[in-house]
Amino acid sequence: MDNKNTALLVMDMQTSILGMLPAKAIITSNVAKAIAYARNNSIAVIYVVVGFRQGLPEISSNNKSFSVAKERLADADMDEWMKIDDAVAPQANDIIVTKRRISAFTGSDLEVILRAFNVKHLVLTGVSTSGVVLSTIREAADKDYTLTVLSDACADGDEEVHRVLTTKVFTRQAEVITVDEWSRF
């Protein structure tokens, strides 16, 4: 693996999102291992968070996924809501990208950052497997990135959906391995 052209994406590891998972400690531990491996091997670590302006003006009533949350989050402190969990917290030199939709690319400057770093290979972690990970794989594959998914550094509210995606769907566009398998490269 060419570390200069590889980036680890740590997606939606926000305290507000992780709080909905029963196995939060397991996922954050695995993601923290992946981050440590990346840092020790000069692999760029890029955090992607979903976020909006106060009052969520970016959310249309036509968006079925986000419009449900708009009313619930209308008065939320967006800085607090977008906070990355302390267990996987970024360091000063890590890049944080804010997206406005499910895919890490949509409404963000992720692609500009990846081009600036000459990244060709993305290693994906994140919550949720059926959300940000799936959408990002699809878009990144269309953009011709080489993809690796760390299956045990992704999680979903539905374990069966996670299993089907990581064992049957993602394998069509990405290498799917565990954090320990990745750390042996």
GROMACS elastic network, one bead per residue, 0.5 to 0.9 nm:
[ bonds ]
;  ai    aj funct       b0    kb
    1     4     6  0.89061   500
    1     5     6  0.85840   500
    1     6     6  0.79435   500
    1   121     6  0.88893   500
    1   185     6  0.71513   500
    2     5     6  0.56877   500
    2     6     6  0.65153   500
    2   121     6  0.84859   500
    3     7     6  0.77633   500
    3    38     6  0.86067   500
    3    41     6  0.70358   500
    3    42     6  0.64280   500
    3    43     6  0.52964   500
    3    44     6  0.81761   500
    3   121     6  0.87895   500
    4     7     6  0.82315   500
    4    42     6  0.72743   500
    4    43     6  0.65586   500
    4    44     6  0.79671   500
    4   117     6  0.80464   500
    4   118     6  0.78793   500
    4   119     6  0.73847   500
    5    43     6  0.80379   500
    5    44     6  0.86580   500
    5   117     6  0.72347   500
    5   118     6  0.58111   500
    5   120     6  0.53592   500
    5   121     6  0.61546   500
    5   122     6  0.86756   500
    6    43     6  0.59580   500
    6    44     6  0.67618   500
    6   117     6  0.87996   500
    6   118     6  0.84287   500
    6   119     6  0.53527   500
    6   120     6  0.62102   500
    6   122     6  0.58362   500
    6   123     6  0.73495   500
    7    38     6  0.81153   500
    7    43     6  0.56633   500
    7    45     6  0.58292   500
    7    46     6  0.68346   500
    7   114     6  0.80478   500
    7   117     6  0.87426   500
    7   119     6  0.64604   500
    7   120     6  0.82348   500
    7   121     6  0.64817   500
    7   122     6  0.52089   500
    7   123     6  0.61574   500
    7   124     6  0.86263   500
    8    34     6  0.80572   500
    8    35     6  0.74706   500
    8    38     6  0.69024   500
    8    43     6  0.68996   500
    8    44     6  0.61403   500
    8    46     6  0.60759   500
    8    47     6  0.82771   500
    8   121     6  0.87106   500
    8   122     6  0.60351   500
    8   124     6  0.61033   500
    8   125     6  0.75878   500
    9    44     6  0.85653   500
    9    45     6  0.62306   500
    9    46     6  0.50265   500
    9    47     6  0.58043   500
    9    48     6  0.68902   500
    9   104     6  0.89320   500
    9   122     6  0.68633   500
    9   123     6  0.60322   500
    9   124     6  0.50655   500
    9   125     6  0.60472   500
    9   126     6  0.78806   500
   10    13     6  0.67171   500
   10    31     6  0.75883   500
   10    35     6  0.82177   500
   10    45     6  0.72838   500
   10    46     6  0.61780   500
   10    48     6  0.60489   500
   10    49     6  0.85073   500
   10    88     6  0.86938   500
   10   123     6  0.87462   500
   10   124     6  0.66989   500
   10   125     6  0.52099   500
   10   126     6  0.57806   500
   10   127     6  0.89426   500
   11    14     6  0.83664   500
   11    46     6  0.83892   500
   11    47     6  0.58830   500
   11    49     6  0.61047   500
   11    50     6  0.84466   500
   11   104     6  0.74331   500
   11   124     6  0.76442   500
   11   125     6  0.60818   500
   11   127     6  0.65175   500
   11   128     6  0.85406   500
   11   132     6  0.70681   500
   11   133     6  0.77783   500
   12    15     6  0.88168   500
   12    17     6  0.70864   500
   12    18     6  0.82717   500
   12    47     6  0.78886   500
   12    48     6  0.59939   500
   12    50     6  0.62809   500
   12    82     6  0.85249   500
   12    84     6  0.78090   500
   12   104     6  0.89922   500
   12   125     6  0.89119   500
   12   126     6  0.58613   500
   12   127     6  0.56230   500
   12   128     6  0.76878   500
   12   132     6  0.74998   500
   13    16     6  0.84887   500
   13    17     6  0.68930   500
   13    18     6  0.64050   500
   13    28     6  0.80242   500
   13    47     6  0.82326   500
   13    48     6  0.80446   500
   13    49     6  0.71655   500
   13    82     6  0.89786   500
   13    83     6  0.84647   500
   13    84     6  0.56612   500
   13    85     6  0.61835   500
   13    88     6  0.75893   500
   13    89     6  0.89281   500
   13   125     6  0.88947   500
   13   126     6  0.63205   500
   13   127     6  0.64231   500
   14    17     6  0.52938   500
   14    18     6  0.60278   500
   14    19     6  0.84648   500
   14    49     6  0.69711   500
   14    50     6  0.84519   500
   14    81     6  0.73566   500
   14    82     6  0.58945   500
   14    83     6  0.54487   500
   14    85     6  0.52608   500
   14   127     6  0.88336   500
   15    18     6  0.51134   500
   15    19     6  0.59790   500
   15    80     6  0.87526   500
   15    81     6  0.73996   500
   15    82     6  0.76870   500
   15    83     6  0.62385   500
   15    84     6  0.58331   500
   15    86     6  0.80364   500
   16    19     6  0.55420   500
   16    20     6  0.75787   500
   16    80     6  0.83113   500
   16    81     6  0.56836   500
   16    82     6  0.72988   500
   16    83     6  0.76209   500
   16    84     6  0.85080   500
   16    85     6  0.83704   500
   17    20     6  0.58006   500
   17    21     6  0.77168   500
   17    81     6  0.84817   500
   17    82     6  0.89107   500
   17   127     6  0.76649   500
   17   128     6  0.89118   500
   18    21     6  0.54689   500
   18    22     6  0.85560   500
   18    23     6  0.87929   500
   18    24     6  0.59561   500
   18    27     6  0.88663   500
   18    28     6  0.86837   500
   18    85     6  0.78840   500
   18   127     6  0.74639   500
   19    22     6  0.77359   500
   19    24     6  0.70272   500
   20    24     6  0.81662   500
   20   157     6  0.76491   500
   21    24     6  0.54287   500
   21   155     6  0.80640   500
   21   156     6  0.75938   500
   21   157     6  0.62194   500
   22    25     6  0.84507   500
   22   157     6  0.81811   500
   23    26     6  0.54914   500
   23    27     6  0.65923   500
   23    28     6  0.88195   500
   23   155     6  0.85285   500
   24    27     6  0.53972   500
   24    28     6  0.61142   500
   24    29     6  0.84739   500
   24   155     6  0.87898   500
   25    28     6  0.52886   500
   25    29     6  0.59688   500
   25    30     6  0.86093   500
   25    87     6  0.85698   500
   26    29     6  0.51894   500
   26    30     6  0.62752   500
   26    31     6  0.86492   500
   26   152     6  0.85526   500
   26   153     6  0.84943   500
   27    30     6  0.52089   500
   27    31     6  0.61095   500
   27    32     6  0.84728   500
   27   126     6  0.86092   500
   27   127     6  0.88095   500
   27   152     6  0.69701   500
   27   153     6  0.55655   500
   27   154     6  0.67232   500
   27   155     6  0.67400   500
   28    31     6  0.50592   500
   28    32     6  0.59190   500
   28    33     6  0.85692   500
   28    85     6  0.82789   500
   28    87     6  0.60868   500
   28    88     6  0.63731   500
   28   153     6  0.75691   500
   29    32     6  0.50850   500
   29    33     6  0.63306   500
   29    34     6  0.87995   500
   29    87     6  0.73452   500
   29    88     6  0.80282   500
   29   153     6  0.83177   500
   30    33     6  0.51132   500
   30    34     6  0.63745   500
   30    35     6  0.87227   500
   30   152     6  0.65608   500
   30   153     6  0.52350   500
   30   154     6  0.86800   500
   30   178     6  0.89902   500
   30   179     6  0.67507   500
   30   180     6  0.89856   500
   31    34     6  0.50054   500
   31    35     6  0.61617   500
   31    36     6  0.86057   500
   31    87     6  0.87997   500
   31    88     6  0.68488   500
   31   125     6  0.68251   500
   31   126     6  0.81151   500
   31   150     6  0.87661   500
   31   152     6  0.82095   500
   31   153     6  0.50887   500
   31   154     6  0.80700   500
   31   179     6  0.79783   500
   32    35     6  0.50262   500
   32    36     6  0.61433   500
   32    37     6  0.85971   500
   32    87     6  0.68859   500
   32    88     6  0.53144   500
   32    89     6  0.86327   500
   32   153     6  0.87789   500
   33    36     6  0.51043   500
   33    37     6  0.61680   500
   33    38     6  0.85981   500
   33   153     6  0.89683   500
   33   179     6  0.71837   500
   33   180     6  0.85386   500
   33   183     6  0.88187   500
   34    37     6  0.51083   500
   34    38     6  0.61386   500
   34    39     6  0.86302   500
   34   125     6  0.85209   500
   34   150     6  0.84501   500
   34   153     6  0.77786   500
   34   179     6  0.59636   500
   34   180     6  0.84514   500
   34   182     6  0.81934   500
   34   183     6  0.76384   500
   35    38     6  0.50691   500
   35    39     6  0.61226   500
   35    40     6  0.85321   500
   35    43     6  0.89376   500
   35    45     6  0.68858   500
   35    88     6  0.77191   500
   36    39     6  0.51911   500
   36    40     6  0.60727   500
   36    41     6  0.85772   500
   37    40     6  0.51492   500
   37    41     6  0.61955   500
   37    42     6  0.87116   500
   37    43     6  0.82442   500
   37   179     6  0.89272   500
   37   182     6  0.87156   500
   37   183     6  0.63538   500
   38    41     6  0.51844   500
   38    42     6  0.61368   500
   38    44     6  0.68323   500
   38    45     6  0.68243   500
   38   183     6  0.86214   500
   39    42     6  0.52742   500
   39    43     6  0.58077   500
   39    44     6  0.71365   500
   39    45     6  0.72373   500
   40    43     6  0.76858   500
   41    44     6  0.89740   500
   42    45     6  0.89821   500
   44    94     6  0.76036   500
   44    95     6  0.85811   500
   44   117     6  0.84360   500
   44   119     6  0.89590   500
   45    90     6  0.84427   500
   45    93     6  0.89091   500
   45    94     6  0.58934   500
   45    95     6  0.69865   500
   46    90     6  0.86817   500
   46    94     6  0.61007   500
   46    96     6  0.60049   500
   46    97     6  0.73170   500
   46   110     6  0.87784   500
   47    84     6  0.86151   500
   47    90     6  0.74811   500
   47    94     6  0.73690   500
   47    95     6  0.60624   500
   47    97     6  0.60348   500
   47    98     6  0.84611   500
   48    95     6  0.84522   500
   48    96     6  0.57708   500
   48    98     6  0.58040   500
   48    99     6  0.68923   500
   48   104     6  0.64145   500
   48   108     6  0.88879   500
   48   110     6  0.82587   500
   49    82     6  0.64093   500
   49    83     6  0.83024   500
   49    84     6  0.77269   500
   49    96     6  0.72753   500
   49    97     6  0.62759   500
   49    99     6  0.61350   500
   49   100     6  0.86393   500
   49   104     6  0.80475   500
   50    82     6  0.67577   500
   50    97     6  0.85397   500
   50    98     6  0.56708   500
   50   100     6  0.57645   500
   50   101     6  0.67975   500
   50   102     6  0.75329   500
   50   104     6  0.82306   500
   51    56     6  0.85852   500
   51    78     6  0.69035   500
   51    79     6  0.83429   500
   51    81     6  0.78253   500
   51    82     6  0.59211   500
   51    98     6  0.60577   500
   51    99     6  0.62689   500
   51   100     6  0.58825   500
   51   101     6  0.83553   500
   52    55     6  0.78719   500
   52    56     6  0.53166   500
   52    57     6  0.75438   500
   52    58     6  0.66885   500
   52    59     6  0.83142   500
   52    78     6  0.66808   500
   52    82     6  0.86409   500
   52    98     6  0.84318   500
   52    99     6  0.82858   500
   52   100     6  0.64516   500
   53    56     6  0.52486   500
   53    57     6  0.66956   500
   53    58     6  0.74938   500
   53    78     6  0.67877   500
   54    57     6  0.75615   500
   54    73     6  0.89930   500
   54    74     6  0.72163   500
   54    75     6  0.74538   500
   54    76     6  0.75764   500
   54    77     6  0.71475   500
   54    78     6  0.61384   500
   54    79     6  0.89613   500
   55    58     6  0.87478   500
   55    70     6  0.79058   500
   55    71     6  0.89119   500
   55    73     6  0.76462   500
   55    75     6  0.65067   500
   55    76     6  0.80255   500
   55    78     6  0.87277   500
   56    59     6  0.58215   500
   56    70     6  0.64561   500
   56    73     6  0.77807   500
   56    74     6  0.64094   500
   56    78     6  0.88543   500
   57    60     6  0.76186   500
   57    70     6  0.88801   500
   58   100     6  0.73484   500
   59    62     6  0.82810   500
   59    63     6  0.69289   500
   59    66     6  0.64075   500
   59    67     6  0.62045   500
   59    70     6  0.69024   500
   59   100     6  0.84783   500
   59   101     6  0.89329   500
   60    63     6  0.54879   500
   60    64     6  0.86649   500
   60    66     6  0.78703   500
   60    67     6  0.64131   500
   60    70     6  0.88622   500
   61    64     6  0.72143   500
   61    66     6  0.81909   500
   61    67     6  0.52949   500
   61    68     6  0.85110   500
   61    70     6  0.87066   500
   62    66     6  0.89092   500
   62    67     6  0.72264   500
   63    66     6  0.56773   500
   63    67     6  0.55347   500
   63    68     6  0.84984   500
   64    67     6  0.55709   500
   64    68     6  0.67744   500
   65    68     6  0.63316   500
   65    69     6  0.76547   500
   66    69     6  0.52948   500
   66    70     6  0.63533   500
   66   101     6  0.81542   500
   67    71     6  0.74152   500
   68    71     6  0.66341   500
   68    72     6  0.74172   500
   69    72     6  0.51208   500
   69    73     6  0.58845   500
   69    74     6  0.81801   500
   70    73     6  0.52706   500
   70    74     6  0.56467   500
   71    74     6  0.51802   500
   71    75     6  0.82690   500
   72    75     6  0.76578   500
   72    76     6  0.80142   500
   73    77     6  0.83061   500
   73    78     6  0.83991   500
   73    81     6  0.89321   500
   74    77     6  0.87479   500
   75    78     6  0.85836   500
   76    79     6  0.87372   500
   76    80     6  0.80130   500
   76    81     6  0.70789   500
   77    80     6  0.54065   500
   77    81     6  0.61462   500
   77    82     6  0.87109   500
   78    82     6  0.59461   500
   78    83     6  0.84911   500
   79    82     6  0.52914   500
   79    83     6  0.63194   500
   80    83     6  0.51824   500
   80    84     6  0.89077   500
   81    84     6  0.86722   500
   82    98     6  0.88386   500
   83    86     6  0.86240   500
   83    89     6  0.89647   500
   84    87     6  0.85041   500
   84    88     6  0.71747   500
   84    89     6  0.59143   500
   84    90     6  0.77083   500
   85    88     6  0.57668   500
   85    89     6  0.58446   500
   86    90     6  0.83805   500
   90    93     6  0.79419   500
   90    94     6  0.57973   500
   90    95     6  0.79423   500
   90    96     6  0.80646   500
   91    94     6  0.54271   500
   91    95     6  0.86635   500
   92    95     6  0.82756   500
   95   113     6  0.87420   500
   97   104     6  0.82812   500
   97   108     6  0.64834   500
   97   109     6  0.67561   500
   97   110     6  0.62989   500
   97   113     6  0.88503   500
   98   104     6  0.81598   500
   98   107     6  0.78053   500
   98   108     6  0.57049   500
   98   109     6  0.78070   500
   98   110     6  0.83855   500
   99   102     6  0.75967   500
   99   103     6  0.75300   500
   99   104     6  0.59141   500
   99   105     6  0.68124   500
   99   106     6  0.59901   500
   99   107     6  0.50977   500
   99   109     6  0.79684   500
   99   110     6  0.83607   500
  100   103     6  0.84020   500
  100   104     6  0.84426   500
  100   105     6  0.88688   500
  100   106     6  0.63227   500
  100   108     6  0.68586   500
  101   104     6  0.75396   500
  101   105     6  0.83614   500
  101   106     6  0.57274   500
  101   107     6  0.66455   500
  101   108     6  0.88163   500
  101   132     6  0.86570   500
  102   105     6  0.84136   500
  102   106     6  0.71585   500
  102   131     6  0.60745   500
  102   132     6  0.50859   500
  102   133     6  0.86474   500
  102   135     6  0.65463   500
  102   136     6  0.79404   500
  103   106     6  0.54382   500
  103   107     6  0.86497   500
  103   131     6  0.75316   500
  103   132     6  0.51182   500
  103   133     6  0.74951   500
  103   134     6  0.79160   500
  103   137     6  0.84185   500
  103   138     6  0.87265   500
  103   139     6  0.75177   500
  104   107     6  0.81245   500
  104   108     6  0.70284   500
  104   110     6  0.70373   500
  104   132     6  0.65037   500
  104   133     6  0.83028   500
  104   135     6  0.76760   500
  104   136     6  0.55970   500
  104   139     6  0.88086   500
  105   108     6  0.55333   500
  105   109     6  0.71029   500
  105   110     6  0.57191   500
  105   111     6  0.66147   500
  105   135     6  0.89400   500
  105   136     6  0.69211   500
  105   139     6  0.75871   500
  105   140     6  0.82831   500
  106   109     6  0.83750   500
  106   110     6  0.85653   500
  107   110     6  0.88463   500
  108   111     6  0.78165   500
  108   112     6  0.88604   500
  109   112     6  0.53478   500
  109   113     6  0.64608   500
  109   114     6  0.88302   500
  110   113     6  0.51433   500
  110   114     6  0.61728   500
  110   115     6  0.86619   500
  111   114     6  0.50225   500
  111   115     6  0.61493   500
  111   116     6  0.85520   500
  112   115     6  0.52171   500
  112   116     6  0.61904   500
  112   117     6  0.87549   500
  113   116     6  0.50619   500
  113   117     6  0.63172   500
  113   118     6  0.85165   500
  113   119     6  0.86031   500
  114   117     6  0.51848   500
  114   118     6  0.59546   500
  114   119     6  0.50871   500
  114   120     6  0.78674   500
  115   119     6  0.61568   500
  115   120     6  0.84567   500
  116   119     6  0.78044   500
  119   122     6  0.74032   500
  119   145     6  0.82437   500
  120   144     6  0.80451   500
  120   145     6  0.52883   500
  120   146     6  0.61623   500
  120   147     6  0.86936   500
  121   145     6  0.55652   500
  121   147     6  0.57418   500
  121   148     6  0.76790   500
  122   140     6  0.82970   500
  122   145     6  0.67279   500
  122   146     6  0.62711   500
  122   147     6  0.50658   500
  122   148     6  0.62722   500
  122   149     6  0.83623   500
  123   146     6  0.85970   500
  123   147     6  0.60098   500
  123   149     6  0.57262   500
  123   150     6  0.70919   500
  124   133     6  0.70022   500
  124   136     6  0.86012   500
  124   137     6  0.82817   500
  124   147     6  0.75677   500
  124   148     6  0.62055   500
  124   150     6  0.61616   500
  124   151     6  0.87202   500
  124   153     6  0.81500   500
  124   154     6  0.80538   500
  125   129     6  0.86244   500
  125   133     6  0.71911   500
  125   149     6  0.65834   500
  125   150     6  0.59167   500
  125   151     6  0.76658   500
  125   152     6  0.83370   500
  125   153     6  0.51287   500
  125   154     6  0.51438   500
  125   155     6  0.85805   500
  126   129     6  0.67870   500
  126   132     6  0.70220   500
  126   133     6  0.62564   500
  126   150     6  0.89626   500
  126   153     6  0.64902   500
  126   155     6  0.66622   500
  126   156     6  0.88956   500
  127   130     6  0.82166   500
  127   131     6  0.72892   500
  127   132     6  0.66731   500
  127   133     6  0.71401   500
  127   153     6  0.85663   500
  127   154     6  0.57188   500
  127   155     6  0.52379   500
  127   156     6  0.61736   500
  127   157     6  0.87892   500
  128   132     6  0.57903   500
  128   133     6  0.63396   500
  128   134     6  0.82732   500
  128   154     6  0.66543   500
  128   155     6  0.53879   500
  128   157     6  0.73220   500
  128   162     6  0.84849   500
  129   132     6  0.64892   500
  129   134     6  0.60114   500
  129   135     6  0.89539   500
  129   151     6  0.88136   500
  129   154     6  0.58190   500
  129   155     6  0.54679   500
  129   156     6  0.51099   500
  129   157     6  0.85895   500
  129   161     6  0.79035   500
  129   162     6  0.57967   500
  129   165     6  0.74024   500
  129   166     6  0.82036   500
  130   133     6  0.64063   500
  130   134     6  0.53595   500
  130   135     6  0.77570   500
  130   155     6  0.85951   500
  130   156     6  0.65570   500
  130   157     6  0.88473   500
  130   158     6  0.87391   500
  130   161     6  0.69754   500
  130   162     6  0.68686   500
  130   165     6  0.74082   500
  131   134     6  0.55491   500
  131   135     6  0.60535   500
  131   136     6  0.83659   500
  131   156     6  0.82942   500
  132   135     6  0.52400   500
  132   136     6  0.57718   500
  132   137     6  0.83603   500
  133   136     6  0.52339   500
  133   137     6  0.60465   500
  133   138     6  0.86240   500
  133   149     6  0.83603   500
  133   154     6  0.77323   500
  134   137     6  0.52559   500
  134   138     6  0.62974   500
  134   139     6  0.87690   500
  134   165     6  0.78982   500
  134   169     6  0.89652   500
  134   170     6  0.76766   500
  135   138     6  0.52699   500
  135   139     6  0.62999   500
  135   140     6  0.85098   500
  136   139     6  0.52072   500
  136   140     6  0.57896   500
  136   141     6  0.82765   500
  137   140     6  0.51230   500
  137   141     6  0.58586   500
  137   142     6  0.84769   500
  137   147     6  0.73689   500
  137   149     6  0.86499   500
  137   170     6  0.76231   500
  137   173     6  0.73777   500
  137   174     6  0.76793   500
  138   141     6  0.53229   500
  138   142     6  0.63842   500
  138   143     6  0.88148   500
  138   170     6  0.89135   500
  138   173     6  0.78632   500
  139   142     6  0.51193   500
  139   143     6  0.63406   500
  139   144     6  0.88682   500
  140   144     6  0.63530   500
  140   145     6  0.55736   500
  140   146     6  0.81456   500
  140   147     6  0.77618   500
  141   144     6  0.50123   500
  141   145     6  0.55987   500
  141   146     6  0.72688   500
  141   147     6  0.73849   500
  141   173     6  0.64558   500
  141   174     6  0.81862   500
  142   145     6  0.77338   500
  144   147     6  0.89638   500
  146   173     6  0.84176   500
  146   174     6  0.71459   500
  146   175     6  0.86433   500
  147   173     6  0.70822   500
  147   175     6  0.62939   500
  147   176     6  0.85795   500
  148   173     6  0.87853   500
  148   174     6  0.52047   500
  148   176     6  0.57502   500
  148   177     6  0.72980   500
  148   182     6  0.89711   500
  149   152     6  0.88126   500
  149   153     6  0.82162   500
  149   154     6  0.81206   500
  149   166     6  0.80264   500
  149   170     6  0.78808   500
  149   171     6  0.89426   500
  149   174     6  0.65704   500
  149   175     6  0.62044   500
  149   177     6  0.63019   500
  149   178     6  0.79361   500
  150   153     6  0.52595   500
  150   154     6  0.66563   500
  150   166     6  0.89756   500
  150   175     6  0.86029   500
  150   176     6  0.60692   500
  150   177     6  0.52181   500
  150   179     6  0.56538   500
  150   181     6  0.88130   500
  150   182     6  0.76837   500
  151   154     6  0.54749   500
  151   155     6  0.80043   500
  151   162     6  0.85602   500
  151   163     6  0.88277   500
  151   166     6  0.62574   500
  151   167     6  0.89212   500
  151   176     6  0.62280   500
  151   177     6  0.58857   500
  151   178     6  0.53926   500
  151   179     6  0.76079   500
  152   155     6  0.73311   500
  152   177     6  0.80577   500
  152   178     6  0.55418   500
  152   179     6  0.66124   500
  153   178     6  0.74766   500
  153   179     6  0.68925   500
  154   162     6  0.81442   500
  155   158     6  0.83766   500
  155   159     6  0.77602   500
  155   162     6  0.66520   500
  156   159     6  0.61741   500
  156   160     6  0.87895   500
  156   161     6  0.73083   500
  156   162     6  0.57444   500
  157   161     6  0.83699   500
  157   162     6  0.82241   500
  158   161     6  0.53915   500
  158   162     6  0.64089   500
  158   163     6  0.88311   500
  159   163     6  0.61531   500
  159   164     6  0.86807   500
  160   163     6  0.50218   500
  160   164     6  0.61635   500
  160   165     6  0.85282   500
  161   164     6  0.52103   500
  161   165     6  0.60789   500
  161   166     6  0.85342   500
  162   165     6  0.52791   500
  162   166     6  0.60837   500
  162   167     6  0.84441   500
  163   166     6  0.53185   500
  163   167     6  0.58917   500
  163   168     6  0.80036   500
  164   167     6  0.53486   500
  164   168     6  0.54131   500
  164   169     6  0.66754   500
  164   170     6  0.87219   500
  165   168     6  0.55789   500
  165   170     6  0.56707   500
  165   171     6  0.82701   500
  166   169     6  0.62694   500
  166   170     6  0.53986   500
  166   171     6  0.68901   500
  166   176     6  0.66646   500
  166   177     6  0.89640   500
  167   170     6  0.68418   500
  167   171     6  0.65100   500
  167   176     6  0.77487   500
  168   171     6  0.59685   500
  168   172     6  0.75238   500
  169   172     6  0.59243   500
  169   173     6  0.79306   500
  170   173     6  0.56292   500
  170   174     6  0.56821   500
  170   175     6  0.76588   500
  170   176     6  0.70659   500
  171   174     6  0.51119   500
  171   175     6  0.58852   500
  171   176     6  0.61519   500
  172   175     6  0.82666   500
  177   180     6  0.82052   500
  177   181     6  0.60627   500
  177   182     6  0.66631   500
  178   181     6  0.51485   500
  178   182     6  0.62680   500
  178   183     6  0.86608   500
  179   182     6  0.50764   500
  179   183     6  0.61601   500
  179   184     6  0.88842   500
  180   183     6  0.51006   500
  180   184     6  0.66265   500
  181   184     6  0.54351   500
  181   185     6  0.74287   500
  182   185     6  0.57490   500
